Amino acid sequence: MPEYTGDVPVGTGDGAADFTLGVEEEFLLVDPETRRLVPRAAGVVPAAQVAAGSGHNVEHELQRSQIETGTGICHSLEDLRTELVGLRRAAADAADQSGCRIASAGTHPLTPDGDDQVTPKQAYLRLEQDYQIVMREQIVCGCHVHVGVADAEVAVQVLNRVRAWLPVVAALAANSPFWMGEDTGYASFRTEIWRRWPTSGSPEPFASRSAYDALVDELRRTAAIDDPARIYWDVRPSARYDTLEFRMADACLTVGETVMVAAIVQGLVRTLHSQVLAGDRPVYPRPELLRAATWRAARYGTEGDLIDLEHLESVPAAELVARLLAVIRPALEETGAWNDTVALVNRTLADGTGAVRQRRAFARAGRLADVVDLVVTETSSG
């Protein structure tokens, strides 16, 4: 496997147990006075690496105004929360030393200054050469959750089954309503920006792991990708670890929301893993419906109707979230995570997603600077 993968080392390693957790969080770097993006990752990353300590990772991202953190292997939601808080604190302190702040949102509300923002790494410069404006406008941040699945064959079958639930999770994590100085009308405009990549979205079901590997080989042989890391699906087998990596969520405002996403994803993997082993017959949504469901989640978040891909009906977001929780409840109760997960979901539904809270901040005085201030404050809270 090629040395470069694009992954921050998180989650499980070779032969690790099923269902361990690892999370990557991407952050924007903003000026505390102008609230605009600043290309200071070169100073922030090494200082944050030292502050984070061994077993954790802080890396450069596509743009010089972004950084990415990665937890170690976590065996419980409590462990994950502790790691996320520590990493955010390390990143925030390092940013402060460089005269900037970290902001956890899928997009930045303001129009960026200048064009020279791409991180000068060979892999990223090659992407810019190939994809041009698509690459240059990838000033977006996501939350990526790794869940350990030691059996590669089972992992692919779980991937097949989980696709139908990913739009619901994306709706709960929606945190990117503003782009280039205006309200986009979307809860997660990052999702729409990300869809520009030719290997984004969700793949069709795979008959086996060998079928998945064959497709990766075909993509490379046809120069559709130069590395497995260029597969930007909403869920994919990690190129480096025995994990499924979930990539559909915006970067979350708070640690609590990141933990919520990780808990739901882990519950889904546990549930579907059991179904695979039991030989339960899966239901695969048509790609047209899956795309429609993903668009609906990006457009409305939890503020409108979403598409139930199992029952093929449009229902209020809160109702579909309740159906999702019912599916994963036995798995969450088994690990003792049920009460915490429900509390986090209920808080998101009651207080509003990150997108709702960003719009609320803007509505108070009509200033995008207030939105940036909200994001910066919530990023480093608790």
N, C-alpha and C positions, 0 to 999 in steps of 0.2 A: 504494500500500500504506500502511495506517495507520502513523503514527509509532510508536505503542506496540506492541510485539510480545511483550514478556515475555522475550526472549532477551538474554543477555549477549553482546555482540559478540565472537565467536570464529570460528575456522575460516577458510573461504575467502570472498573477496569476489566481486564481479561478474567473470565471465569467468576465474576462477582455474582452475588446473590440477586434474585429477582426483586424488583420493586424498590430498590434503592433510588434515591433522588439526587439530582444535581440541577442547578439553575444557572443560566447565563442571563445577566441583565445588561442592557446597553443604555448608556447615558449620554445626554448632550452636555456640552460645556458652554456656559453662557456668561456674559459680562454682567456683573451686578449693577452697573450703572445704566448701560444702554439696553440691557436684556437681550442683546443679539448674540449669535453664536461667535465663539472665538476659537481659533485653531491652536490650542495650547496642549493638545494631548502629549506632545513630546516631553513636556515638563511634568504633566500630571501622572502619566503612566508609571515611570520609575519610582516616584515618591509614593504612589499608592501601592505599588508592589511591595515596597519595604514595609509600609504600615500594615498591609494585609497579612504578611507573614507567610511561612511555608504552608503548603497544602491548599493555598488559594491562588487565584490568578487574576491579574489585571492586564488587559491587552489593548493594543490599538484596534480601531475599527476602520471601516471604509473611508471615513472622513476624518480630517485632523481635528474636528470639533466634536469628536465622539470618543468614548472609551467603552470597554466591555469588561465586566467582572464575571468570575466563575467560582462557584462554591466547590468545596470538596464533596466527598461521598457523604450523604445524609441518610440516616436510617429512621428518622421521624420528622414530623412537621416542626416539632420544637427545636430539633437540631438545625433544621433548615432556616427557621426564623432567626436563630442566633447567628448563623453564618451570614445571612443576608444583611442583618443589622450591622454586623462587624464590617462587612465589605463596603456597604454604603458609607459608613463612618470613615473608613480609610480613604475612600475615593473623595468624599467631601472635604476631608482635611487636606488631602493632596491638592485638590482644586483650589482651596483657599490659599495655599502657599503660592499658587501660580496666579492669584488674583482673579479667579473665576469661581463659578458654582456648578454643581451637577444638577441636571434636571431630567427626571424620568417621565417621558411622554413619548408617544409614538411619532409625533412630529413637533417641530418648533413653530410657534404661532407667527413669528416675524419673518420677513424676507431676508435671506442671508446676504451678508456683504461680501462681494468679491467672488471669484470663480476658482481660485487656487486653493481648494479644500481637500482634495483627494490625498490620503495618506501615501507618502512616497515609498511604498513597498512594491516589489516587482509584480506580485500577484494582483494588487489593486490597480497598478498602472496599466497592466495588461487588460484588466476588465474595462477600464476607462477607454482604452484604445478600441476595444471591440464594441462596447455598448454605448459609448459617447454620452449623450445627455441622460440616458436612462441611468447610467452609473453616477454622473455628476449630481443628479437630483435625488440620489438615494440617501438623503439626510433624514433617515427614519430610524427608529429604535424599537426593538422587539424584546420580548421576554421568552426565552427558550427553556423548556423543561425537559430534562432527560430522566427517563424511568428505566431502571434496569430490567432487561429481559434476556436471560442467559442463553436461551435456545433460539438460534437465528431463524429456524423454521417457524417456531411459534410467534416470534416477533413479527414476521411478515403477515401472518394470519391475523394478529391483533391489529396491525396497521390497516388491513382490509376492512375490519369491522368498525374501527373507531372513527373513520372518516365522517360518518353521518352525524356525529356529535360535536365535531370541531367548530361549526358555526356558532353553536350555543356558547361555548367557552369564549370564543372571540367576542361575542356580544357582551358578555360580562366584563371582559378586559378592555373594552373600547376606551381609548384615551388619546385620540388624535383628531379633534374636530376642526382645528385651525391649520391653515397651510398658506404660505406666501402672503401673510397679512390679511387673510379674510376667513370668515366662517364658511367651510365647505358644504355645510348641510349634512355631512356624514358624521357618524359617531367615531368611526375608525377610517379616516382617509388614508392612513398608512397602508391599510389592506389594499386599497385601490392603487396606490403608488407601487406597492410590491408586486401587484399582478402584471406589471410590465415585463418582468423577467420571463423568458420563455420556459423555464423549468419551475415556475411557481404553481400555486394551486394544490390540488390533490390528485394523486395518480389513480389510474384504474386499478381494480383488484389484481393481485398477482396469484398465480396458481401455486407458486412455491418460492422458496428463497432462491433457487437456481434461476427461476424466471426473472426475479428482481435483478440478480447479478448479471444475467444476460442483457437486460435492458441497459444497465449501467455501462457494460462493455460496448453496446451499440451506440450509446450516446457519445462515448469517448472516441470510438472508431470513426464516427461521422463528424467529429470535431464540434458536436453540439455542446459539449462541456470539455474542459481540460482537466477536470479533477472531480471526484465524487462530491466535494464540498459545493460544487456549483448546482447541485440538485437542491432547489430552494422550496421543496414541497412543504405544505403545512405540517406534515409528519413524515419522518424518514428514519430508517435505521442509521445510527451514527456511523460515520466513516472510521471512527477510532475506538469506540467502546461498545460493549454489549448492552446498548440502550436503544430505546426508541426516543427520538428527539422531536418534541412538539414545538412548532415555530409560528403558530397562528396568532398569538397574543401580542397586543401592543405592550410596550414597556409600561409597567403599572406605576401609578402615582406613589402608592405606599407599599411597605413591606407586607402588610396584611393582605393586600390584593394579590401580590405575587404568591404568597402562601396559599391563598384561595385557589388560584389557577393551578398550582402544583398539586394541591390536595385533590381537586376534581380530576385532573389528568391521571394521577396515580390511582384513584378509585376506578376510573375507566379501564386502565390497563389491567388492574387486578380482576375486575369483573369479566372483561373480554378474554383474558388469559384463561380463566376457568371455563368459559364457554368453548374456547378452542379445544381444551383438553377433554371436555365432555362430549365433543362432537356435535354441539348444537348447530343447527343450520343457520347461516347468516343471511341477512337481508342487505343487499347492496343497492344504494340509490343510484339512479341514472346520473351521469355526469352533468347533464343539463340542469337537473334539480339541485344537485350539490352546488353548482355554480350560483344558481339563483338563491339558495339558502345562505351562501357565503356573502353574496352581495347584500341581501336583506340585513344580515347581522352587521355588516360594515355601515350600511346606511342608517339604521335605526338604533343599533345597540339594544338596550333593554327598554327603549321608549316606544316601541311599536310591536307589530306582530312579527313572529319568526316562523320558519317553515319546519314542521315536524316531518322529518324524512322517513320515519318509520310508518307513521299513519297517513302521510301524504295530505296534510292539512295545514292551514295557516292559523296560528294560535297566538294569544298574547305572550310576550316574552317571559313574564313571570310564570305562566303556566308551563311553558316548555322547560324552563329551568327546574321547576318542581318535578317534572317527568324525568329529567336527567338525574336529579338527586335520588329519586325513587329507584332508578336503575342501579346506582352505585352505592346505595345505602348499606346493603349487607357487607360489602367490601370495606366501607369506612367504619362500620360498627366493629368489624373484626379487628381492626387496627386501633380502635379507640379514637378515631379522627372524626367521627360523625358530628358530635356536638360542636366542635370548633369549626368545622367546615360549614355547617348550616348557619352558625352565627356570622361567619364572614360573608356568606352569600346574602343573608338577610340584611346585613349592614349595607352591602353594595346596592341591593334593590331599594332600600329605604333612603339612603343618602345620595344615591345616584352614582353611576360609573364615573371614571375620570373625565370622560367627555362631558357628562352632565355638569360636573363640578367646575370644569374649565369654563363652560358657557355661563354658568351662574356667576363666576368671578367677573367675566366680561360684561355681563348685563348690569352690574352694579354701577359702573361709570363709563362703560364703553371704551375701556383702555386695554389693549393687548398686553401692556406692561404688567397689569394686574394679574393677567393669566399666567405670565411667566413667573411672577412672584409666588403665586399659588403653587405652581408646579415645583419650584425650588424648595419652598417650605415643606410641602408634603413629602417630597423625596427624602428629606432628612429627618422626618418626624418619626419617633418611636421605632 
